[in-house]
Amino acid sequence: MPQVVERRSKRYKEAAKKATEALVPVDQGVDALKQFKPTKFDQSVELIFSLGIDPKQADQMIRGSLSLPHGIGKAKRVIVFCPEHLQTLALNSGAVRAGGQELVADIEKTNFTDFDVAISTPDMMRFVGRLGKVLGPKGLMPSPKAGTVTADVGTAVKEYAAGKVEFRNDAGGNVHSVVGKMSFDKQKLADNIHAMINHIRKLKPATSKGHFFKKLVIKGTMTPAVYLNVQ
């Protein structure tokens, strides 16, 4: 099998020369991130956790959602599965589409997935369950753990439309979460990063042994990683 060679841009290689695996506090980490050469677009800033969990154990799964103090700099397209009397509220709160069984049937027929978040009221989930094959592989199925199955449609739509972030660990025990844009000032990025770190820390499973945060980095879309010291 031929070896895959990862190609890096000239900008990335130049940035990598400045990068170090030394552990730094969050504030210094944000400073280091902002010292990399800027791009023509506003890069997203991602926080990546390597956690001391066993992803094969159901009681060690890390999943949830969080409204960050300063948002993530991007509005999300939200659809809502709800009864007719809540549909106007959902649309007025920022949903791009809202409907009941007819919306479920339309997605079944067209495989429509041009949205970022799907919210459902609890009573609609017996119908939404039919969309598992369409929404499941794209991570779009409403979930009580993520806060996307709720009777409080108005609040949920406003939070997610404003950029509320969902997260879940992958098969390697890592959690990736966008925490803002490179254009955010230092304090806003630091506030968002601290908020996510504190939130994830509270989710440590009782059965997880040893260090919960094995490694924690921040990076821009086109930058090397900056290693954080948060023990």
QUIMO-V648516 format. One record per backbone hydrogen bond with DSSP energy under -0.5 kcal/mol. NH is the residue of the N-H (numbers start at 1). CO is the residue of the C=O. E is the energy in kcal/mol with one decimal. If there is no record, write none. Layout:
NH/CO/E ; NH/CO/E
This chain:
5/3/-0.6 ; 6/4/-0.6 ; 7/5/-0.5 ; 13/9/-2.3 ; 14/10/-2.2 ; 15/11/-2.3 ; 16/12/-2.6 ; 17/13/-1.0 ; 18/14/-0.6 ; 18/15/-1.2 ; 19/15/-0.9 ; 24/227/-1.9 ; 29/25/-2.4 ; 30/26/-2.4 ; 31/27/-1.9 ; 32/28/-2.5 ; 33/29/-2.2 ; 34/30/-2.2 ; 35/31/-0.7 ; 35/32/-0.8 ; 36/33/-1.1 ; 43/41/-1.1 ; 45/180/-2.8 ; 46/44/-0.5 ; 46/219/-3.1 ; 47/177/-3.3 ; 48/217/-2.9 ; 49/47/-0.5 ; 49/175/-2.9 ; 50/215/-3.1 ; 51/49/-0.6 ; 51/173/-2.3 ; 52/212/-2.4 ; 53/51/-1.8 ; 55/53/-0.7 ; 57/54/-2.3 ; 58/56/-0.6 ; 60/57/-2.1 ; 61/58/-1.2 ; 63/61/-0.6 ; 64/167/-2.3 ; 66/165/-2.4 ; 68/66/-0.8 ; 71/68/-1.4 ; 72/162/-0.6 ; 76/161/-1.6 ; 78/76/-0.6 ; 79/117/-2.3 ; 80/97/-1.9 ; 81/119/-3.0 ; 82/80/-0.7 ; 82/99/-2.1 ; 86/83/-1.7 ; 87/83/-0.5 ; 87/84/-1.1 ; 88/84/-0.6 ; 90/86/-2.2 ; 91/87/-2.2 ; 92/88/-2.6 ; 93/89/-1.5 ; 94/91/-1.0 ; 95/90/-2.3 ; 96/78/-3.1 ; 97/78/-1.0 ; 99/80/-2.2 ; 103/100/-0.7 ; 104/100/-1.8 ; 105/101/-2.5 ; 106/102/-1.9 ; 107/103/-2.2 ; 108/104/-2.3 ; 109/105/-2.0 ; 110/106/-2.6 ; 111/107/-2.4 ; 115/113/-2.1 ; 116/77/-2.5 ; 117/77/-2.0 ; 119/79/-2.6 ; 120/148/-2.7 ; 121/81/-2.2 ; 124/121/-1.5 ; 125/121/-0.6 ; 125/122/-1.1 ; 127/124/-1.7 ; 128/124/-2.3 ; 129/125/-2.1 ; 130/127/-1.6 ; 131/128/-2.7 ; 132/129/-1.4 ; 134/131/-0.9 ; 135/131/-3.2 ; 136/131/-0.6 ; 136/132/-1.8 ; 138/135/-0.7 ; 139/136/-2.1 ; 140/135/-2.6 ; 147/143/-0.6 ; 147/144/-0.9 ; 148/143/-2.1 ; 149/143/-0.7 ; 150/120/-2.0 ; 150/148/-0.6 ; 153/151/-1.7 ; 156/152/-2.1 ; 157/153/-2.6 ; 158/154/-2.1 ; 159/155/-2.4 ; 160/156/-2.5 ; 161/157/-2.9 ; 162/158/-1.5 ; 163/160/-1.1 ; 164/159/-2.1 ; 165/66/-2.4 ; 167/64/-2.5 ; 169/62/-2.1 ; 170/174/-2.4 ; 173/170/-1.9 ; 175/49/-2.0 ; 177/47/-2.1 ; 179/45/-3.0 ; 180/45/-0.7 ; 182/43/-2.8 ; 184/181/-1.7 ; 189/185/-2.1 ; 190/186/-2.6 ; 191/187/-2.7 ; 192/188/-2.3 ; 193/189/-2.5 ; 194/190/-2.8 ; 195/191/-2.3 ; 196/192/-2.2 ; 197/193/-2.6 ; 198/194/-2.7 ; 199/195/-1.9 ; 200/196/-2.7 ; 201/197/-2.5 ; 202/198/-1.4 ; 203/199/-0.5 ; 203/200/-1.3 ; 204/201/-1.4 ; 208/205/-1.5 ; 214/50/-2.2 ; 214/212/-1.0 ; 215/50/-1.6 ; 217/48/-2.2 ; 218/226/-2.2 ; 219/46/-1.9 ; 221/44/-1.0 ; 223/220/-1.2 ; 226/218/-2.7 ; 227/20/-0.6 ; 228/216/-3.2 ; 229/24/-2.7 ; 230/228/-0.7
